[in-house]
Amino acid sequence: MSFHYFAGHAFRALTARKDGPSLYDVCDPVLAGPATGDPHLAKFYKTALGSPALRALLRRAGLPDLRDEARLTRLRAALTRARDDAEPDWEAVGRPVADLLDTIALDHPKPPPMPFNGAGPALAEIDNVIRDCAHHLLRSYRQNGFLPTYAAFNLIGDPDLRGRELIMALTGLNSRGYKNSSLLFNLARIFVARSSAGAIINPPWRGIAEPMWEPVQIRHRSAYYDAFFIEALLAYGETGLASPADAKAAQAAIADMVDFCINISREEVKGADGARFDVITALAPAPHPRFSRFFAQIKQDLGFGVYVPDCDTTACSFSAATQAGSEDPILAQPLLDFYAGYQVREGVNEPRVTVPLNDNIDYEGGVATWIDNLAGERPYGNDLDPTLNLDILEVSFRNLKRWKILETPARLATVHRIVAFQKRLAASGAFANPRSHIYYLPELYSAYFGRCYAAFLSLPLAAQAAIDPDGAFDFIRARVLGYVQGEMLVAEMNAFDAALALIALGHLGADPKTFAPALNCIVRALGEGGRRGPFRAYEWNKMKTPTRILVGGPEVTSAFVLMGLAVARKVMAGRR
C-alpha cells in the first residue's frame, strides 16, 4: 500500500467523530489502576493494548452499542470478574465480548480472477531465482548463525474466530494468562474492525497468503522452521546448481539445524501408557530461540511463558533429520505408538480436543496438536489441524521400515485412521475451507499434501497397497489438484501462493504446462523484498488465538520459492 493510503486512513482514524465509549473508556476504570486480583490481566492490558501508538489510533474508535449504559456495565463487570475471581466462569465472562464480536464483518481473501494464456519463463530464469533464494538463505545463516523467522500480531483477528469460537477458546484453553490475552485481544478486535484503524492494521493485499508488513516483528528460531529450511537446502543440492562452496556451506547449515531439531529442542514426555518418549518442542529453552531480551520479557508479560511440545514440530523434525541422513537413536522411536494416544477415537477420547475452532470437520482418526509436558501442563488446551496430520503420514512413510509399520498391526491401524480422516476431509470439500484449518491456509494444505503424496509414491507398490487399499490417496490427489488448478492458478497470486501451487502441482503429477502462471508470478516478483531478500515476508502459518499471529519471514519465502521451483524444474526436465 502507498504512503497516501496509510496517511489517509491514519488521518481519518485520528480525527473521526467519537460515537460511543472507546476501548480505553471501557477498560481503564477496571485495568489501568493499581493491580488487584489476577495481576496478569492488568499487565497484559497495559503492555499489549495500552501502548501510546495504539491509544492514539483507537482513541476515537467508539462503539455506539456501548452508549447503552446497561450493556457497558455488563462488559465492565465481566472484566472485573476476569480480574478478581479465583476461578472465573469464563463462558459468562466472555459472553458480553462474544456478543460484540459478532457485530464485526471479516472475510478471507478472495483474489480476483486473472486469466493466463502465455508461456512460462525460460529455464535460465528459473535457475537464477533458485540461486538467489539459496544465496539468501546461506547469507542469512552466515550472518545470524541461524535462519530467522518472524512473528507478527494482526489485531484485526481471524475471520473464523467469532463470538462462538471465543467462548470455545476461553473454556478450552488451560492457561489463565492465555485466557486473559484471548479475552482482551478479542475485545480490542471489535474497536479495530469497526473503525478507520482497521484499514491501517489490515490493509488489502495481493493473493491469498498475507504479507507481513506489521512494523513490529519478533525474530526467533524454532525446530519447526529449521526442519523446513533443511528441506529447502536439500532441494537446492538436488538441483545441481550449487557451487562447491555453496554445497559445503549448505551441508554445514543442515548438520547444525538437524542438531538443533533433534537434540537442542528435544524434550521427554509420557505417552498414553506411561512410557517415556523424546519429542520436539517448538521453542527450546532460552537462549536457543534467539529472542531479544526485550521480546523475551514481552513474551513473558503477555502470558506465553510456558511452551509445550507439539506433534507437528516432532513429525517435521524427525522427517528433516531422516531426509538429511541422520542416524540419531531418537529416530528409532516408533512415533506412531506415541501419536496413537493423541488420535481421536469417536466415543473414546473425543474430549481431547478442547478448543474445537474447526468443528465443521469430523475429527475421527485425526491426531491432536499439543503434547502434555512431564509436568502435565497443556496451556493451549488442544486442537486438531488437518495439515499436521499430513506431516505425521509423511514422516511415517519415510520411516516405514525403521518403525516396522507394516509388520505392526496397531501402527498400521493408526495410519489407516489418519488416511480415512484425510479422505473424508477431501470428499466433503472441507480442506478448501479456511475454517477447517487451525494453523494454515488451504493452499498450504495442498502443498503439504503434495509433499506427503511424493513420500507415499516413493514406497514399494506392495507397501502402498497395504497403507491405502481403497485408493484414498488418488482420490485426495484429484480433489487437491482441482482446487489448485481451478481456484489458485486462475486468480491473482503473490510469490508465496505461487510457490505453494508449484509444490502441489509438481508432486501431484500435473502437466508442466500448468506451471506457467505460478512460474511467471515468481519471476515477476523477484526483487520485491528489497534489502531483506529476494521476496517479501508472507504468512506461512498462524495462530487464531489469542488473536491472529502470523509467522513467516523473507527467509521463509525464499525457502518455499526454492522448493517450489526445484520441484517444478525436476518435472520440467523429465526427471520425476
ABEGO torsion letter per residue (X at the ends): XBAAAAAAAAAAAAABBBBEBBAAAAAAAAAABBBBEBAAAAAAAAAAAABAAAAAAAAABBBAAAABAAAAAAAAAAAAAAAABABBBAAAAAAAAAAAAAABBBBBBBBBBBBBABBBBBAAAAAAAAAAAAAAAAAAAAAAGBBBBBBBBBAAEBAABBAAAAAAAAAABABAAAAAAAAAAAAAAAAAAABAAAAAABBBBBEABBBBABABBBBBBBAAAAAAAAAAAAAAAAAGABBAAAAAAAAAAAAAAAAAAAAAABBBBBBAAGBBBBBBBABBBOAAAGBBAAAAAAAAAAGAABBBBBAAAAAAAAAAAAAAGBABAAAABBAAAAAAAABBBBGAAAAABABBAAAABBABGBBBABBBBAAGBBAAEBBBBAAAAAAAAAAAAAAAAAAGAAABAAAAAAAAAAAAAAAAAAAAGAAABAAABAABBAAAAAAAAAAAAAAAAABBAAAAAAABAAGAAAAAAAAAAAAAAAAAAABBBBAAAAAAAAAAAAAAGBBAAAAAAAAAAAAAABGAAEAAEABBBBBABBBAOABBBBBEEAAAAAAAAAAAAAAAAAAAAGAX
